[in-house]
Amino acid sequence: MGKSKFEISLETGVHKQLQSLTGTWEGSTKTWFEPNVMADESPMKGTIRSILGGRILIHEYHGSLNGEAFEGIAFYAFDIPNNKFQSAWIDSFHMGTGILLSEGNPTENGFSVLGSYGGPDIPEPWGWRTVAELTDENNLIIRAYNISPEGDEALATETIYKRII
């Protein structure tokens, strides 16, 4: 019997690329609440590990924002049948009690996913695009962009990590 599509992906495809993100990371995160006006820059620590036999990555991180501690978790996956990256993101600041689900495409050195958020105070949903890029084996940049209902995009967060382990 031949190898499954997942086994092949884990050996030579997108899932192998995903595994290169695993490790312990330290760096800093910048946050913007309005375009071009940085609101905060603070240290960030994160761990990215593979779960379920390499099917999914879990990114657990903690840092601070405006002097207040916060933490978050993101799941990253590649859905082979639909040829799409998927992400589920929760944290103690931006998402409150919700989960942001996103979907997108692989990039040369990572992935780009797009989700949306809204609610009673935000009647017209805003987009949220997350881009992860492994610039080399020991440097990872994760940027997130707010996208207004009119389509204007602005950098919202930027985490620049260096691999510790």
N, C-alpha and C positions, 0 to 999 in steps of 0.2 A: 504494500500500500504506500502511496506517495505521501509527501509531507502536506500538511494543511497550509492554507494561505497564511494563517497566523504564524506557524512555524517558519515559513519562508520569510515573512516580514521580520521576524525576530532575528533571523540569521543575516539577512541582507537588505531589508527594506526599512520602512518608516519606524517600525517598533525597535529596530536596532538603533536608529537615529535617536529615538526617545530615550533609550537607555543611557546615552551619553550625557543626559541632564542630571543623572543621579549623583548624589554627593551631599556634602555639607558645605554650605555657602555663607559668606559674610560680606557685607557691603553697606550701602546706604540707599535710602529711598527719598526721593524728592516728591513733593505733592503740590499740585496747583488746584485751586478751587475756581479760578477764573483765568482766562487765557493770558499767558506771559507774566503772571504774577505768582512767583513761587511762595507758597504758604509755609512750607516746612521742609527741612532736610534733617534726617536722623539715621542712626545706625540700624541695620537690619540683619537678622540672622535667619537662615532657612535650611531645611533639610528636604531633599527630594529623593524619594525612594520608590522603587518598583514594587508593585503588589500584583497579586493574582497571576503569578507566573510570567510577568512582563507585559501583561495586557494594559495596565493602568499605572500612571505615576501619581503619587500623592506629594504635594508640596506643602509642608507645614512651616510657617514662619512667624516671627514675632519681632516687634520693634516698638517704636513710639510715634505719636503724631501730636504735635503741639504739647509735648511734655507728658502726654497720657499714654500709658501702655496699651498696645493692641496686638491682636494675633489673628491669623487667618489660615485657611486651608484651601487649596485648589486641587482638583483632580484633572489630570490631562489624559486623554485617550485618543486613539486613532481608530475610527470605525471603518474596518476594511470593506464591508459590502457597499457602504455609501461613499467611500473614498473621502472622508471628512475627519478633521480634528474636532474634538469636543472638549469642553471645559465646564466644570461646575465650581463656582467660587463662592466662598462664604468668609466673612471676617467680622470682627467686633466693632468696626467703625463704619465703613462704606455701605455694607450690605445690611447692617442691623440684624434683623431676624429672617431675611430672605436669602435665597440662593440665586445667583446669576448664572444662567445656562447660556453657553455660547457655542458656536460652530464655525468652522472655517477650513482653511487649506494649509497644507504643509508649505514651508518656504525652504530656501536653500539650506539654512542653518537653524531651523526651528519651525514655528507655526504662527499663524495669525487667525484669531477667532473673533466673532462678532456676536454680541448679545444685546439685550435692551433692558431698561428698567423704567419704572414709573410708579404711580400710586395716586392716592387722593390729592397729594400736594403737587404731583407732576402728572396732570391728566393726559398730556401728549408724551408718549414714551421717548426717551433719549437712548441713543446707541452707546455701547461700550465696547471698544475694540481692544483686544489684548494681543500683543506681539511678543513672543519669546525668541531670542536670538542668542545662540551659543557662538560668540565671536571667535573663540578658539577653545581648546579643551578645558581651560581654567577660568574663562570669563563669560558670564551670562548676563544679558540685559533683558529685563522684562518691562515693557512700556504699556501703559493703558491710556486710551484716548476717549474723551467724552465726545459724543456726536449729537449736536442739537437736532430737534425735530426738522429744522430747515436744512440740515446736512453739514453744518459747520463743525469741523473737527479740531479739538485742542488737546494737547498733552495734559493728562490728569495725574499720572504717577509714573515714576521711572525708578526702577531698582537696578542698581549696578552691583553685581555679585562677583566675588572672586572665590574660586574653589579652595576650601580648606582641606578637605579629605575627598 
